[in-house]
Amino acid sequence: MAGIGFQFGGVFELGPDPDSLTDYTCDIAGFVITEGRATVVKAPTFSNPQTEQKAAAGFGSVAMTFATNAGDSAGLWQAMRTAMLTTTGELFFQVRYDTAAVSATNPRFTGYIVVSGLDTGAPVNQALRQTQSFGARALSGPLSA
């Protein structure tokens, strides 16, 4: 039986497409991928008077905690803002939750996030960081190669 795992680090890369990734590991404090399936309610019929929930389309989201530095023209916040202002608002991501090479025990996860909003600034005497949840699509993983 496996023990409880801890998140000590990782490699977090984002970019406009899979061939243009930038390593933002130093800017990202948390990256949680959520996958699920929506449900639909099947109405009762004469032959089956029960209301039933059925699995429907899949969905994904990513919750990120990251540094907010609007003054860094090459930083993550600026890359996310640039993506948000495009037609699709998307950024491709590739993450692994350990700094070791991709393997069966350190898989890679990929997909696209839809950057739909960003915060600028922070409360006085607080770290310049924020946590946002973004819709996600084309999620893949765990990938061992």
MOMO-V324555 format. One record per run of one state. SS is the DSSP state (2 for helix, 1 for strand, 0 for the rest). FROM is the first residue (numbers start at 1). TO is the last residue. Records with the same first field share a line. If there is no record, write none. Layout:
SS->FROM-TO, FROM-TO
This chain:
0->1-10, 16-20, 24-24, 43-51, 68-75, 85-89, 97-102, 104-105, 107-107, 115-128, 144-145
1->11-15, 21-23, 28-42, 52-67, 90-96, 103-103, 106-106, 108-114, 129-143
2->25-27, 76-84
